[in-house]
Amino acid sequence: MSFFGKIFSKIFPSANAAEVVAAPPAAASGAPAAAAPPPSIPLGDVPAILDAMPGAAGLNWRTSIVDLLKLLGLDSSLAARKELASEILYSDGEPGSAEWNIGLHKQVMSRIAANGGTLPAELRD
């Protein structure tokens, strides 16, 4: 299972992680790729699901990719985050920097929304 698939299946255990699109398909014209269209059935309110998880109150999962991965019980090391960034085609900034981590978090949230998770705009933009 892909790293993003693991994230998605931790948030939505009943979803079929094999159908999750980690990165949008590359655009043929050289234009930036558009996000994959969301499934026809929304999966649920991501903030409510994550806030209800044990340990959520002590973590800043809304802005920190490290805290999000910790909350989900996944590896949050720099190597794991680099693997995730490579998988979702994220390459802005120096890996491990605050800018890079914030951008990676936003990309993960955008991918969750693109796959049917309900998120407020401030968590995916």
DSSP file (Angstrom, degrees, kcal/mol; ACC not computed):
  #  RESIDUE AA STRUCTURE BP1 BP2  ACC     N-H-->O    O-->H-N    N-H-->O    O-->H-N    TCO  KAPPA ALPHA  PHI   PSI    X-CA   Y-CA   Z-CA
    1    1 A M              0   0    0      0, 0.0    17,-0.1     0, 0.0     5,-0.1   0.000 360.0 360.0 360.0 140.8    0.0    0.0    0.0
    2    2 A S     >  -     0   0    0     15,-0.1     4,-1.9     1,-0.1     5,-0.1  -0.231 360.0-113.3 -66.5 160.1    1.3    3.5   -0.8
    3    3 A F  H  > S+     0   0    0      1,-0.2     4,-1.9     2,-0.2     5,-0.1   0.931 121.2  47.6 -61.6 -45.5    2.2    5.9    2.0
    4    4 A F  H  > S+     0   0    0      1,-0.2     4,-2.8     2,-0.2    -1,-0.2   0.892 107.9  56.5 -62.9 -37.9   -0.7    8.1    1.1
    5    5 A G  H  > S+     0   0    0      1,-0.2     4,-2.6     2,-0.2    -1,-0.2   0.867 105.3  52.1 -59.1 -37.1   -3.0    5.1    1.0
    6    6 A K  H  X S+     0   0    0     -4,-1.9     4,-1.7     2,-0.2    -1,-0.2   0.918 110.0  48.1 -65.1 -43.9   -1.9    4.3    4.6
    7    7 A I  H  X S+     0   0    0     -4,-1.9     4,-1.6     1,-0.2     3,-0.3   0.954 114.0  46.9 -58.7 -50.1   -2.8    7.9    5.6
    8    8 A F  H  X S+     0   0    0     -4,-2.8     4,-3.0     1,-0.2    -2,-0.2   0.897 111.1  50.2 -61.8 -42.8   -6.2    7.6    3.9
    9    9 A S  H  < S+     0   0    0     -4,-2.6    -1,-0.2     1,-0.2    -2,-0.2   0.780 107.0  55.4 -71.1 -24.9   -7.0    4.2    5.3
   10   10 A K  H  < S+     0   0    0     -4,-1.7    -1,-0.2    -3,-0.3    -2,-0.2   0.859 115.5  38.5 -71.2 -34.9   -6.2    5.4    8.9
   11   11 A I  H  < S+     0   0    0     -4,-1.6    -2,-0.2     1,-0.3    -3,-0.1   0.892 132.5  26.2 -80.0 -41.7   -8.7    8.2    8.5
   12   12 A F    ><  +     0   0    0     -4,-3.0     3,-1.9    -5,-0.2    -1,-0.3  -0.716  69.0 175.0-122.8  77.8  -11.3    6.2    6.5
   13   13 A P  T 3  S+     0   0    0      0, 0.0     4,-0.1     0, 0.0    -1,-0.1   0.767  80.4  52.3 -58.7 -26.5  -10.8    2.5    7.5
   14   14 A S  T 3  S+     0   0    0      2,-0.1     2,-0.1     3,-0.0    -5,-0.1   0.568  89.9  98.5 -88.3  -6.9  -13.8    1.4    5.5
   15   15 A A  S <  S-     0   0    0     -3,-1.9     2,-1.1    -7,-0.2     3,-0.1  -0.442  84.9-111.1 -77.8 154.1  -12.7    3.1    2.3
   16   16 A N    >   -     0   0    0      1,-0.2     3,-1.9    -2,-0.1     4,-0.2  -0.752  27.8-166.5 -86.1 100.7  -10.9    1.1   -0.4
   17   17 A A  G >  S+     0   0    0     -2,-1.1     3,-1.3     1,-0.3    -1,-0.2   0.716  81.6  71.6 -63.8 -20.6   -7.4    2.5   -0.2
   18   18 A A  G 3  S+     0   0    0      1,-0.3    -1,-0.3    -3,-0.1    -2,-0.0   0.757  96.5  52.0 -65.8 -22.8   -6.5    0.8   -3.5
   19   19 A E  G <  S+     0   0    0     -3,-1.9    -1,-0.3   -14,-0.1     2,-0.2   0.450  84.1 115.1 -91.6  -1.1   -8.8    3.3   -5.3
   20   20 A V    <   -     0   0    0     -3,-1.3     2,-0.7    -4,-0.2   -15,-0.1  -0.495  59.6-143.6 -74.4 135.3   -7.1    6.3   -3.7
   21   21 A V        -     0   0    0     -2,-0.2    15,-0.1    90,-0.2    93,-0.1  -0.885  16.1-176.1-101.7 109.2   -5.2    8.7   -6.1
   22   22 A A  S    S+     0   0    0     -2,-0.7    -1,-0.2     1,-0.2    89,-0.1   0.901  71.7  19.0 -73.0 -41.2   -2.1    9.9   -4.4
   23   23 A A  S    S-     0   0    0     12,-0.0    -1,-0.2    88,-0.0    66,-0.1  -0.977  85.0-111.1-131.5 143.8   -1.0   12.3   -7.1
   24   24 A P        -     0   0    0      0, 0.0    11,-0.1     0, 0.0     9,-0.1  -0.361  46.2 -94.2 -68.0 152.6   -3.0   13.8  -10.0
   25   25 A P        -     0   0    0      0, 0.0     9,-0.2     0, 0.0     2,-0.1  -0.372  48.1 -98.3 -65.5 147.3   -2.1   12.6  -13.5
   26   26 A A        -     0   0    0      7,-0.1     2,-0.3     1,-0.1     5,-0.0  -0.405  37.1-117.7 -67.4 139.8    0.4   14.7  -15.3
   27   27 A A    >   -     0   0    0      4,-0.5     3,-0.9     1,-0.1     6,-0.1  -0.614  12.1-144.0 -79.3 137.1   -1.1   17.1  -17.8
   28   28 A A  T 3  S+     0   0    0     -2,-0.3    -1,-0.1     1,-0.2    -2,-0.0   0.796  95.9  58.7 -71.1 -29.5    0.0   16.6  -21.4
   29   29 A S  T 3  S-     0   0    0      1,-0.1    -1,-0.2     2,-0.1    -2,-0.0   0.486 114.9-109.2 -81.9  -2.5    0.1   20.3  -22.3
   30   30 A G  S <  S+     0   0    0     -3,-0.9    -2,-0.1     1,-0.3     3,-0.1   0.372  78.6 130.9  88.1  -5.5    2.7   21.1  -19.6
   31   31 A A  S    S-     0   0    0      1,-0.1    -4,-0.5    -5,-0.0    -1,-0.3  -0.400  73.9 -79.0 -74.0 157.6    0.1   22.9  -17.6
   32   32 A P        -     0   0    0      0, 0.0    -1,-0.1     0, 0.0     2,-0.1  -0.295  55.5-105.6 -57.5 141.3   -0.1   22.1  -13.8
   33   33 A A        -     0   0    0     -9,-0.1     2,-0.2    -6,-0.1    -7,-0.1  -0.433  30.9-126.2 -71.1 141.2   -2.0   18.9  -13.2
   34   34 A A        -     0   0    0     -9,-0.2    -1,-0.1    -2,-0.1     2,-0.0  -0.555  31.6 -97.9 -83.6 152.2   -5.5   19.3  -11.9
   35   35 A A        -     0   0    0     -2,-0.2    -1,-0.1     1,-0.1    76,-0.0  -0.364  46.9 -95.0 -67.4 149.2   -6.5   17.4   -8.7
   36   36 A A        -     0   0    0    -15,-0.1    -1,-0.1     1,-0.1   -15,-0.0  -0.358  47.6-101.2 -62.5 143.4   -8.4   14.1   -9.2
   37   37 A P        -     0   0    0      0, 0.0    -1,-0.1     0, 0.0     3,-0.1  -0.392  41.8-106.9 -66.8 144.7  -12.2   14.5   -9.0
   38   38 A P        -     0   0    0      0, 0.0    77,-0.2     0, 0.0    76,-0.1  -0.340  39.3 -95.5 -69.8 153.5  -13.7   13.5   -5.7
   39   39 A P        -     0   0    0      0, 0.0     4,-0.1     0, 0.0    77,-0.0  -0.196  35.9-109.8 -60.9 162.3  -15.7   10.3   -5.5
   40   40 A S  S    S+     0   0    0      1,-0.1    76,-0.0    -3,-0.1     0, 0.0   0.742 106.0  57.1 -70.0 -22.1  -19.4   10.6   -5.9
   41   41 A I  S    S-     0   0    0      2,-0.0    -1,-0.1     0, 0.0     0, 0.0  -0.937  87.8-130.0-113.6 114.4  -20.0    9.7   -2.2
   42   42 A P        -     0   0    0      0, 0.0    75,-0.2     0, 0.0     3,-0.1  -0.318  10.4-148.4 -60.3 142.9  -18.3   11.9    0.4
   43   43 A L        -     0   0    0     73,-2.5     2,-0.2     1,-0.3    74,-0.2   0.772  51.2 -79.5 -87.5 -27.9  -16.4    9.9    3.0
   44   44 A G  E     -a  117   0A   0     72,-0.8    74,-3.3   -32,-0.0     2,-0.9  -0.811  52.9 -52.6 148.3 171.3  -16.8   12.2    6.0
   45   45 A D  E  >  -a  118   0A   0     -2,-0.2     4,-2.1    72,-0.2     5,-0.2  -0.681  44.1-162.0 -81.4 103.0  -15.7   15.3    7.9
   46   46 A V  H  > S+     0   0    0     72,-2.0     4,-2.9    -2,-0.9     5,-0.3   0.901  85.5  52.0 -58.9 -47.9  -11.9   14.8    8.3
   47   47 A P  H  > S+     0   0    0      0, 0.0     4,-2.9     0, 0.0    -1,-0.2   0.911 111.1  48.3 -57.5 -40.7  -11.5   17.3   11.1
   48   48 A A  H  > S+     0   0    0      2,-0.2     4,-1.3     1,-0.2    -2,-0.2   0.907 113.2  47.8 -64.7 -40.7  -14.2   15.7   13.2
   49   49 A I  H  < S+     0   0    0     -4,-2.1     4,-0.4     2,-0.2     3,-0.2   0.940 116.2  42.7 -64.6 -47.7  -12.7   12.2   12.6
   50   50 A L  H >< S+     0   0    0     -4,-2.9     3,-1.3     1,-0.2    -2,-0.2   0.894 111.0  54.5 -69.1 -39.9   -9.1   13.3   13.5
   51   51 A D  H 3< S+     0   0    0     -4,-2.9    -1,-0.2    -5,-0.3    -2,-0.2   0.801 105.5  55.3 -63.0 -27.5  -10.2   15.4   16.5
   52   52 A A  T 3< S+     0   0    0     -4,-1.3    -1,-0.3    -5,-0.2    -2,-0.2   0.577  86.3 103.9 -81.9  -9.7  -12.0   12.3   17.9
   53   53 A M  S X  S-     0   0    0     -3,-1.3     3,-2.0    -4,-0.4     4,-0.3  -0.449  86.9 -94.7 -74.4 145.1   -8.8   10.1   17.7
   54   54 A P  T 3  S+     0   0    0      0, 0.0    -1,-0.1     0, 0.0    -2,-0.1  -0.368 111.0  18.3 -58.5 131.5   -7.0    9.4   20.9
   55   55 A G  T >  S+     0   0    0     -4,-0.1     3,-1.0    -2,-0.1     4,-0.3   0.344  85.9 120.0  91.0  -5.5   -4.2   11.9   21.5
   56   56 A A  G X   +     0   0    0     -3,-2.0     3,-1.6     1,-0.2     5,-0.3   0.849  66.6  62.4 -61.7 -35.0   -5.5   14.5   19.0
   57   57 A A  G 3  S+     0   0    0     -4,-0.3    -1,-0.2     1,-0.3    -6,-0.0   0.801 103.9  48.7 -63.1 -28.8   -5.8   17.1   21.7
   58   58 A G  G <  S+     0   0    0     -3,-1.0     2,-0.3     2,-0.0    -1,-0.3   0.394 104.6  72.1 -92.2   3.6   -2.1   17.1   22.3
   59   59 A L  S <  S-     0   0    0     -3,-1.6     2,-0.8    -4,-0.3     3,-0.2  -0.905  70.2-139.9-123.2 149.3   -1.1   17.4   18.7
   60   60 A N    >>  +     0   0    0     -2,-0.3     4,-2.1     1,-0.2     3,-1.3  -0.486  42.6 152.2 -99.3  60.2   -1.2   20.2   16.1
   61   61 A W  T 34  +     0   0    0     -2,-0.8    -1,-0.2    -5,-0.3     7,-0.2   0.711  59.0  72.7 -66.3 -21.0   -2.4   17.9   13.2
   62   62 A R  T 34 S+     0   0    0     -3,-0.2    -1,-0.3     1,-0.2     3,-0.1   0.749 120.1   9.9 -68.8 -23.4   -4.2   20.8   11.5
   63   63 A T  T <4 S+     0   0    0     -3,-1.3     2,-0.6     1,-0.1    -2,-0.2   0.525 114.6  78.8-128.8 -13.9   -0.9   22.5   10.4
   64   64 A S     X  -     0   0    0     -4,-2.1     4,-2.2     1,-0.2     5,-0.1  -0.882  50.7-165.6-108.3 120.1    1.9   19.9   11.2
   65   65 A I  H  > S+     0   0    0     -2,-0.6     4,-2.4     2,-0.2     5,-0.2   0.869  95.5  54.7 -66.1 -35.6    2.6   17.0    8.9
   66   66 A V  H  > S+     0   0    0      2,-0.2     4,-2.3     1,-0.2    -1,-0.2   0.941 110.5  44.3 -62.9 -47.0    4.7   15.4   11.7
   67   67 A D  H  > S+     0   0    0     -7,-0.2     4,-2.7     2,-0.2    -6,-0.3   0.871 111.5  54.1 -66.7 -36.6    1.8   15.7   14.2
   68   68 A L  H  X S+     0   0    0     -4,-2.2     4,-1.7    -8,-0.3    -2,-0.2   0.944 111.2  45.0 -61.1 -47.2   -0.7   14.4   11.6
   69   69 A L  H  <>S+     0   0    0     -4,-2.4     5,-3.0     1,-0.2     4,-0.4   0.894 113.1  50.8 -65.0 -39.6    1.4   11.3   10.9
   70   70 A K  H ><5S+     0   0    0     -4,-2.3     3,-1.4     1,-0.2    -1,-0.2   0.925 108.0  52.7 -62.2 -44.4    2.0   10.8   14.7
   71   71 A L  H 3<5S+     0   0    0     -4,-2.7    -1,-0.2     1,-0.3    -2,-0.2   0.869 110.7  47.8 -58.7 -37.3   -1.8   11.0   15.3
   72   72 A L  T 3<5S-     0   0    0     -4,-1.7    -1,-0.3    -5,-0.2    -2,-0.2   0.466 116.3-115.1 -84.6  -1.3   -2.4    8.3   12.6
   73   73 A G  T < 5S+     0   0    0     -3,-1.4     2,-0.3    -4,-0.4    -3,-0.2   0.805  71.3 134.3  73.7  29.1    0.3    6.1   14.1
   74   74 A L      < -     0   0    0     -5,-3.0    -1,-0.3    -6,-0.1     2,-0.2  -0.724  67.5 -83.5-110.3 160.5    2.6    6.4   11.1
   75   75 A D        -     0   0    0     -2,-0.3    -1,-0.1     1,-0.1    -5,-0.0  -0.425  38.8-177.2 -61.3 126.1    6.3    7.0   10.7
   76   76 A S        +     0   0    0     -2,-0.2    -1,-0.1     4,-0.1    -6,-0.1   0.218  35.7 129.3-111.9  13.0    6.9   10.8   10.8
   77   77 A S  S  > S-     0   0    0      1,-0.1     4,-2.5     4,-0.0     5,-0.2  -0.158  74.1-108.5 -64.1 162.9   10.7   10.7   10.2
   78   78 A L  H  > S+     0   0    0      1,-0.2     4,-2.6     2,-0.2     5,-0.2   0.893 121.2  54.9 -59.8 -40.2   12.2   12.9    7.5
   79   79 A A  H  > S+     0   0    0      1,-0.2     4,-2.0     2,-0.2    -1,-0.2   0.909 109.4  46.9 -60.3 -42.0   12.8    9.8    5.4
   80   80 A A  H  > S+     0   0    0      2,-0.2     4,-2.4     1,-0.2    -2,-0.2   0.901 112.3  49.5 -67.1 -40.9    9.1    8.9    5.6
   81   81 A R  H  X S+     0   0    0     -4,-2.5     4,-2.7     2,-0.2    -2,-0.2   0.868 109.5  51.9 -67.3 -35.3    8.1   12.4    4.8
   82   82 A K  H  X S+     0   0    0     -4,-2.6     4,-2.5     2,-0.2    -1,-0.2   0.907 109.1  50.8 -64.3 -41.4   10.4   12.5    1.8
   83   83 A E  H  X S+     0   0    0     -4,-2.0     4,-2.2     2,-0.2    -2,-0.2   0.932 111.9  47.0 -60.1 -46.6    8.9    9.2    0.6
   84   84 A L  H  X S+     0   0    0     -4,-2.4     4,-2.2     2,-0.2    -2,-0.2   0.923 111.5  50.8 -60.9 -46.1    5.4   10.7    0.9
   85   85 A A  H  <>S+     0   0    0     -4,-2.7     5,-3.1     1,-0.2     4,-0.4   0.903 110.8  49.2 -60.5 -41.9    6.5   13.9   -0.9
   86   86 A S  H ><5S+     0   0    0     -4,-2.5     3,-0.8     3,-0.2    -1,-0.2   0.907 110.2  51.7 -63.4 -41.6    7.9   11.9   -3.7
   87   87 A E  H 3<5S+     0   0    0     -4,-2.2    -2,-0.2     1,-0.2    -1,-0.2   0.875 115.5  39.2 -64.2 -39.7    4.7    9.8   -4.0
   88   88 A I  T 3<5S-     0   0    0     -4,-2.2    -1,-0.2    -5,-0.1    -2,-0.2   0.322 114.0-115.4 -96.6   9.6    2.4   12.8   -4.2
   89   89 A L  T < 5 +     0   0    0     -3,-0.8     2,-0.5    -4,-0.4    -3,-0.2   0.879  60.4 153.8  62.3  43.0    4.9   14.7   -6.4
   90   90 A Y      < +     0   0    0     -5,-3.1    -1,-0.2    -6,-0.2    -2,-0.1  -0.898   6.4 150.3-103.5 127.4    5.6   17.5   -3.9
   91   91 A S        +     0   0    0     -2,-0.5     2,-0.4    -5,-0.0    -1,-0.1   0.222  20.8 130.3-142.6  17.4    9.0   19.2   -4.3
   92   92 A D        -     0   0    0      8,-0.1    12,-0.1     7,-0.1    11,-0.1  -0.626  67.0  -4.3 -80.0 129.6    8.7   22.9   -3.1
   93   93 A G  S    S-     0   0    0     -2,-0.4     3,-0.0     2,-0.1     5,-0.0  -0.091 102.6 -44.7  85.7 175.5   11.3   24.0   -0.6
   94   94 A E    >   -     0   0    0      1,-0.1     3,-2.6     2,-0.0     6,-0.4  -0.727  69.0-104.5 -84.1 122.9   14.1   22.2    1.1
   95   95 A P  T 3  S+     0   0    0      0, 0.0     3,-0.1     0, 0.0    -1,-0.1  -0.209 106.3  18.8 -51.2 130.3   13.1   18.8    2.5
   96   96 A G  T 3  S+     0   0    0      1,-0.3    -3,-0.0   -18,-0.1   -18,-0.0   0.176  95.0 124.2  94.0 -15.8   12.6   19.1    6.3
   97   97 A S  S <> S-     0   0    0     -3,-2.6     4,-2.7     1,-0.1    -1,-0.3  -0.302  75.4-112.0 -72.8 162.4   12.4   22.9    6.4
   98   98 A A  H  > S+     0   0    0      1,-0.2     4,-2.5     2,-0.2     5,-0.2   0.920 119.0  51.4 -59.8 -44.3    9.3   24.5    8.0
   99   99 A E  H  > S+     0   0    0      1,-0.2     4,-2.4     2,-0.2    -1,-0.2   0.923 111.8  46.7 -58.5 -46.0    8.2   25.8    4.5
  100  100 A W  H  > S+     0   0    0     -6,-0.4     4,-2.8     2,-0.2    -2,-0.2   0.918 112.3  49.5 -64.0 -45.6    8.5   22.3    3.0
  101  101 A N  H  X S+     0   0    0     -4,-2.7     4,-2.2     2,-0.2    -1,-0.2   0.898 112.1  48.0 -62.6 -41.4    6.6   20.6    5.9
  102  102 A I  H  X S+     0   0    0     -4,-2.5     4,-2.2    -5,-0.2    -1,-0.2   0.929 113.9  47.0 -64.9 -45.1    3.8   23.1    5.8
  103  103 A G  H  X S+     0   0    0     -4,-2.4     4,-2.3    -5,-0.2    -2,-0.2   0.893 110.9  51.6 -63.6 -40.7    3.5   22.7    2.0
  104  104 A L  H  X S+     0   0    0     -4,-2.8     4,-2.5     2,-0.2    -1,-0.2   0.913 108.9  51.4 -62.5 -42.6    3.6   18.9    2.3
  105  105 A H  H  X S+     0   0    0     -4,-2.2     4,-2.5     1,-0.2    -2,-0.2   0.930 110.2  48.7 -59.1 -46.8    0.8   19.0    4.9
  106  106 A K  H  X S+     0   0    0     -4,-2.2     4,-2.4     1,-0.2    -1,-0.2   0.888 110.9  50.7 -62.9 -38.9   -1.4   21.2    2.6
  107  107 A Q  H  X S+     0   0    0     -4,-2.3     4,-2.3     2,-0.2    -1,-0.2   0.910 110.0  49.6 -65.3 -41.6   -0.8   18.8   -0.3
  108  108 A V  H  X S+     0   0    0     -4,-2.5     4,-2.3     2,-0.2    -2,-0.2   0.933 112.1  48.2 -62.0 -45.5   -1.8   15.8    1.8
  109  109 A M  H  X S+     0   0    0     -4,-2.5     4,-2.3     1,-0.2    -2,-0.2   0.896 110.5  51.4 -63.0 -39.7   -4.9   17.6    2.9
  110  110 A S  H  X S+     0   0    0     -4,-2.4     4,-2.4     1,-0.2    -1,-0.2   0.898 110.0  49.5 -62.9 -40.1   -5.7   18.5   -0.7
  111  111 A R  H  X S+     0   0    0     -4,-2.3     4,-1.1     2,-0.2    -2,-0.2   0.875 108.8  52.5 -67.5 -37.0   -5.3   14.9   -1.8
  112  112 A I  H ><>S+     0   0    0     -4,-2.3     5,-2.5     1,-0.2     3,-0.5   0.936 112.1  45.9 -62.1 -45.2   -7.6   13.8    1.0
  113  113 A A  H ><5S+     0   0    0     -4,-2.3     3,-1.7     1,-0.2    -2,-0.2   0.891 108.8  55.7 -63.9 -39.7  -10.2   16.2   -0.1
  114  114 A A  H 3<5S+     0   0    0     -4,-2.4    -1,-0.2     1,-0.3    -2,-0.2   0.726 107.0  51.9 -66.1 -20.7   -9.7   15.2   -3.8
  115  115 A N  T <<5S-     0   0    0     -4,-1.1    -1,-0.3    -3,-0.5    -2,-0.2   0.241 134.3 -81.6-101.8  12.3  -10.5   11.6   -2.7
  116  116 A G  T < 5S+     0   0    0     -3,-1.7   -73,-2.5     1,-0.4   -72,-0.8   0.360  83.2 134.6 111.6  -5.5  -13.7   12.4   -1.0
  117  117 A G  E   < -a   44   0A   0     -5,-2.5     2,-0.6   -74,-0.2    -1,-0.4  -0.558  54.3-126.0 -75.8 141.9  -12.8   13.7    2.5
  118  118 A T  E     +a   45   0A   0    -74,-3.3   -72,-2.0    -2,-0.2    -1,-0.1  -0.795  40.0 164.1 -92.2 120.2  -14.6   16.8    3.6
  119  119 A L        -     0   0    0     -2,-0.6     2,-0.1   -74,-0.2     5,-0.1  -0.988  39.2-112.8-135.2 142.7  -12.2   19.5    4.7
  120  120 A P    >>  -     0   0    0      0, 0.0     3,-1.9     0, 0.0     4,-0.5  -0.424  39.2-108.5 -68.1 153.8  -12.6   23.3    5.2
  121  121 A A  H >> S+     0   0    0      1,-0.3     4,-1.7     2,-0.2     3,-1.4   0.830 115.1  63.9 -54.0 -38.0  -10.8   25.4    2.7
  122  122 A E  H 34 S+     0   0    0      1,-0.3    -1,-0.3     2,-0.2    -3,-0.0   0.710 101.6  51.6 -65.6 -17.8   -8.1   26.6    5.2
  123  123 A L  H <4 S+     0   0    0     -3,-1.9    -1,-0.3     1,-0.1    -2,-0.2   0.586 118.7  33.4 -92.5 -10.8   -6.9   23.0    5.6
  124  124 A R  H <<        0   0    0     -3,-1.4    -2,-0.2    -4,-0.5    -3,-0.1   0.508 360.0 360.0-121.5  -5.7   -6.4   22.3    1.9
  125  125 A D     <        0   0    0     -4,-1.7    -3,-0.1   -16,-0.1    -2,-0.1   0.425 360.0 360.0-105.6 360.0   -5.4   25.6    0.4
